[in-house]
Amino acid sequence: MEREATFREQAPAGRLQRLEIAVVGGPSRGVLHTPKGVATRVGSSVDSGGLTLNDPKVSRQHCEFRVLSGRIRLIDLGSTNGTWVQGLRVRDVDVPPGAMVRLGDSQLRVLQRDELPTLPLSTSNHFGELLGESAAMRAVFALLERAARSDATVLLLGETGTGKDVAARSLHAASTRSQGPWIPLDCSAITPSLFESELFGHVRGAFTGAQDTRRGAFEEADGGTLFLDEIGELPLELQAKLLRAVETRAIRRVGESRERPVDVRLVCATHRDLLRLVNEGRFREDLYFRLAVVEVELPPLRERPEDILLLAERFIAKLRPGVDASRLLTPELRARAWRGNVRELRNVVERQVVLYGDELFADGAPPEARRSAPPGLRKDLPLKEAREQSLLAFDTQYAAAILAETGGNVSEAARRAGVSRRYLQRLLARLGSTSLDDDSLG
């Protein structure tokens, strides 16, 4: 970690310059690679814009170099033998010009050349439903604003809760297809046996249970946008079928012989590291390159703390207009890691507003500054029983709120609550929940 900090201090600041990578050792020694853009991948099997090394110890997609805000960022892509700088194995680090990088038996020297034009930050603090004043988010807005002008396929990356689904909706709303259909589909929720039917539709009698002819997601999205969420969860055996539809923009319903052309703008999202999955043989390389025409990574909330108050104000405005968000956000909340990102912040804000309500905001004081008993506290009971009653009331309200938010989807509710599905099922059973059907509880 100390060595990594040294790299960051030595990295140049100010101008954004063009990368130049010289192979100074190994089987491909003598190769000089100058990327066309601000990022390039290195490996034994990369696209035409990357640096391909004839080294059996180098992974297919080994690492990536990016030039960001005048810094050269080196990211290992889950390689088998690792990426090494000055004797240290690194995953994500800033390196100075002239640094030596070792991949397998190959040694690279990172250089810089003439200045590149940079994509200016957006002047807006929002893009559709996305909100942020930080430089990281305004860089995202700049990419999305340009992507919205075209029909290029967009791949949204980022941790769970960073707002990839919101970005996808906003991209559709800002595009020329905004008047067309918006069809979202969660790839992780598709049963493999029904995958073709869900995406491409089927004709009557195509398989057991196909009593009627049905259009799939591609046809439903004709003239609009198809959003494939959690694309990284798609089983390998199904990826070839999706690749063909993406390449040809034509589909064939299950049980039908003729192809049907579809006019669809494709947007995909995942919290998975797709290049790592490519290296592990769990995601098709050709499908990845088809999907990553425009790649946009949404930053986690911990990397843009200046946006926390802005986001909290929006969430509170929907629940209790007029409440000062700065009073609700304690120093502890501002400093927390926010592992669940924007989604976690929204849930925390909503929970405090819903549970404490008028009693805690009546005098304008934040919840932690009040010492009066919370509403519903049974002071007529012994301490142990009163505590149990309070916990039961909280569990009931929290479970009801999060299930309402997810439409009764227990798996999604458990993921948002940060607990296992089985734990939430046991909690619902203990609370005597009867509001869910058997499929939701199963």
N, C-alpha and C positions, 0 to 999 in steps of 0.2 A: 504493500500500500504506500509506503514512503517513496519507493521508486516511482510509482505511478504519479504521485503528487509532483515529483521532480519533472516528469514528462510534461505535465500540465503547465508548470511554470515556464518551461522552455519553449512551449509552443508559441508560434508567432501570433500576434494580435493585429487587428486592423484590416488589412486587405485580404481578400479572398483570391487565392492563386490556383493555377492549374497544377494538378499532380503530374509527376513523372516518376515512374517506378523502373529502376534498373535491376536486372537480374545479374548479380555479381558472383553467384556460386550455384553449383548444381547442374543437372542435365540441360537446363535451358539457359545456361550462362551466356551473356551477351545480348539478350533480348532487352529492348527498351520500350516500355509501354507508356503511352500518353493517353489517358482517358479523354473522351469527348466531353464528359460532363463533370459534375462535382463528386461523383461516386463511381467506384469501380470494384468489381469482385475478382478475386484471385482463386484459382483452383485448377484441378486437372480436367474439368469439364464445365466450362462456363460459357455464357452466351458470347456472341461475336464482339461485344463491347468491352469484355473483360480480359484479364491476363490469364492465359492457359499455360500451365507448367507441365512439362513432360517428366513428372516425378511421381513414382508409385506411392510414395509416403505422404503425398498431398491429397487431401479429400477433394471430392468433385466440386463442392462449393466450400472453400476453406475459410476465407476471410474476406472482409470488405474494408476498403479505404473510403472515407468521406471527408470533404473539406467543408467545415461548418464554422461560420463566423471567424474565419482566419485560422482555425485550428485543423490539424490533420487528425482525424479520429480513426482508429483501427479497431475493428470488431471481429472477433473470432465467431464463426458461424457453426459452432458445434463440431469442429474438426476432430478427427480421430487422434492425431498426433500432436495437436496443439499449435498455437502461434506463440513465438518466443521473441522477446525484445530484451537485449542486454542480459541474457541468461534467465529471464523471468517469463513464466508462462502467463499470458494475458488473455483477458476476455473482451474488455472494452476499455480502451486507454487512448489518451492523446499522445502523439509522438512528435518530436521536433524534426525539422528538415534535416536530412542527412542520417536519420536513424537507420540502423540495420535490423531487419526483421528476418527471422528464420522460420521456414515452413518445410518440414521434412528434411530433405537434403539440400534444399534450395535456400539461398540468401538473397534478400532484396534490400536495396537502398532506396529510401523515400526521398525524392527531390521535389522542388517546386520550380515552376516556370512563370510565364507571363500571366498577368491578371485576367481573371474570367469575369464576365458580366454576372451580377448577382440578381436573384429574384427579389425585388424589394418586398419588405413586410407590408401586409395589408394595413391600410389606414383605418380600418374599421375594428371595433372591439367585439364584433359578432359575425357569424356566418349562419344565416338561418337561425336554428335553435341553439347552435353552439355559441358559447360566451367566453370571453377572455381578453384581458388587456396585456398579458405577458407577451414578450417577444416570441416565445415558443409557440403560443397559440396564433399570433398574428402571422407567423410563418406558415402555419397550417392553413389559415384562412386564404393566404395568397395562393397556395397550391390548389385549394378547392375552388376558388374563384376562377382560376384558369381552366381547371378540369370541367367546370360546369358549362363552359362554352363549347365543349366538344362532346362526342359520343364515346370517347375512349373508355376502355375498361379500367376501373379504379379498384385498387386493393387497399383496404384500410387495416392498419396494424395498430396494436397497442394493448396494454394490459386490460383485464376485465374491469369494467366500470369507467373507462375513460371517455365513453360516448361515441363508440363506433357506429352504433345504430342511429344515433342522433345525427351524426355526420352524413350518413347515407341518406337519411330522409331530407336533410338540408340540401344535399347535392342534387337530389331529384327535384326539389322545389325550386332551385335556382337555375335549373337546366331548361333547354327548349322543350323538354318532354314533360314539363310540370303539369300540363293538362292531360297527359296520358296516365295509364294505370301505374300504381306503385304496389308491387307484389313482393313482400318479404317472405323468406323461407329459411327456417333454421335447419341447417344440414345435420346437426347433431341429433335432431328429433325425428329424422326420417328412418323408417324401418328399411333395412337393405333390400328386402324382397319387394318393397313398394317404391323404391327410389325412382325407377323409370316412369312409373305411373304418376308420381308426384310431380316430376319435372316435365314429362313429355305427354302425359295423358294416356288414355287407353280407349279401345272400342269395346262395345258390348260383347261379352263372352270371351274376352282375351285371356282371362284366368278366372279361377274360382272366386266368386263374389263380385265379379265385374258385371253387374246387372244392367248398367247403363253406360253409354259413351260419355267420357269425361275429358275436358281439356286440362292440360297440365300447366304448371307455373309459367313456362316459356310462352305458351299461347296466351295465357291470361295477361302477361306483361307486354304483349305486342303493342308497339307504339309508345311504350313507357319504359320503366326501369324495373329490373329484376334484382333484388337484393338477396344474395346468398350469405347468410350469417354463419359463423363458425365453420368456414370452409375447411379449416384444418382438421376437423373431426370426420371428414368424409372418408370412408373406407377406400383403401387403395384399389380394390377391384371395381369400384364404381367411378373412379376418376376418369378412366378412358372414355366412358359414355358421356360424361360432362364435357371432356375435351373436344370430342367430335362436334357436339352442339355449339360450343364456343367458336370453334374454327369455321364451321360451315354456316352458322346462323340458320340452321334448318333442323327440324326435329321430325321424328317418326313416332306416332302414337303406338303404344304396345298393342300388338295384334293387327297392325296396319302395315301395308307394303309401301305406300307412297310417302314421300317427304313433304313437309309443310315449311315454307320459309317463314321466319319470324324476325321482326324488326325490334330488337331489344337492346337496351343499354344495360350492361352488366356491372354491378358493384358487389364486391365481396369483402368480407371482414373476418378476422381471426385474431385471437390472442396468442396463438401458437407461433413459434419461430419456424416458418415454412422452410427456410433454407436448411435448418437443422434437420427437419423431417426429410428433406431431399437427400441429405447426406446419409441418413439412416435408412433410406430406401422406403420410406413410408408416405412420400408424396411425390407425384410425378414431376420431373423437372420441366418437361414440355408444358404441362398444365400451369405450373408456377409462372413461367415466362408469358403465357397467354393472359394470365390474370393480372400480372404486375406491370401493366403498361404505364399506369400512373400509380406510384406507391406513396401513400400518405401515412405517416406514423403519428398517432395522437400521444402527446406526452402525458405521463402520470401526474397526478395532482401534486405530489411532493416536489416536482420539478418546476411548479408554477404557483408557489404559495401566494403570490400577489393577487391571484384570481379567486382565492377562497371567499373573501368578503363579498365580492361581486356576485359569485354564485349563490352564496347564502342569502343575499338580499332578494335574488330572483325567487328562490324556493319559499322564503318567508312571505313575499308579496302575494304568492298564490294561496297561502294558508291564512295569514293574518296581516293584511295590508296595514301599513303604518308602524309596525314594530321595527325597532332599530336593530338591525342584524349584528352590529358591532357589540351590542350588549350580550347577545346570545353566544357569540363565539369567544370563549374564554381563552387565555394564553395556552392552556393545555390543549384545547382543540386546535388552535392555530399551529401548534408545534407537533401534533401527532403525525404519524407516518402515512395515514390514509391509504391503507392497503387496498381498500375497496374503491379508491379514487372518488370521482364525482358522485357515483352512485352511493357510496358510503356517506359522503357529506350530506347528500340529500336526505338519506334515511335518518341520520343523526339530527339534522335540523327539524325534520318532520316529527320525529319522536318527541323532541323537547317541546315543540309547540303544541302537539296533540295531547300529550300526557299532562303538561303543567298548565297550559291555557291561561285564562284570565287571572287566576290567583297569583301566578308568578310574574306576570307582566303588568299587573295593575299599577305598580308604583315605578315602573320603568327599570327595576333592578334585574340583573341577570339571575337565573335560577340558583346558581351556587352562592349568591350573596344573601339569599333569604334563609331565615332560620325557622320560619313557621312550618307547621306540619303540612305535608303534601295533601292534596285533596283525596278524600276517601280513606284516610288513615283511621283505623279503628282503635281509638284510645280507650274504649271500654273493655278491651280484651287484654289478656296477659301478653307480655312482649313476644313470646314465641308464636302464639296464635296470630297476633297482629302482623308479625313479619310474614307468616305463611299466607295470610289473606292478601297482603300487599303484593307479594310475589306472584300469587295466583292471578290477581287483577292485572298486573303488568304483563304476565305471559299471555293472558287472554287477549288483551288489547293489541299487543305486539303481533301475535300470531294472526289475529283477524285482519290487522292493517296490512301486513306483508302478503297475506294470501289474497286479499282484495286487490292489491297492487299487481299481483302476478296472475290474476284471473283464476285462482284456485290451483295453479300449477305448483305442486309440492316440491318438485325438483328445483325449479327456479327460485322458489321462496327459500329453500334451504341454502342455495348458493348465495343468495343475497344476505341471508342472516349469518352466514359464515359457520353453519353447522352441517352435519351430515343429514341426508334425507331420512335415514332411519331415526335419528334423534328427533327430527321435527315430527315424524309420524307418531313417535311415542308421546311427544308433548301434546299433539292434537288428541290422541286417544285419552290422555290423562285429563285434558280439558273437556272431554266429551263432545268434540266437534262433530256435528251432523250436517254441516253445510257443504261437504264435499262428496262427490260421487265415488263409486268404488274404483273407477279407473284412476282418479286423482290420488287416492290413498294407496293404491297398489304399488 
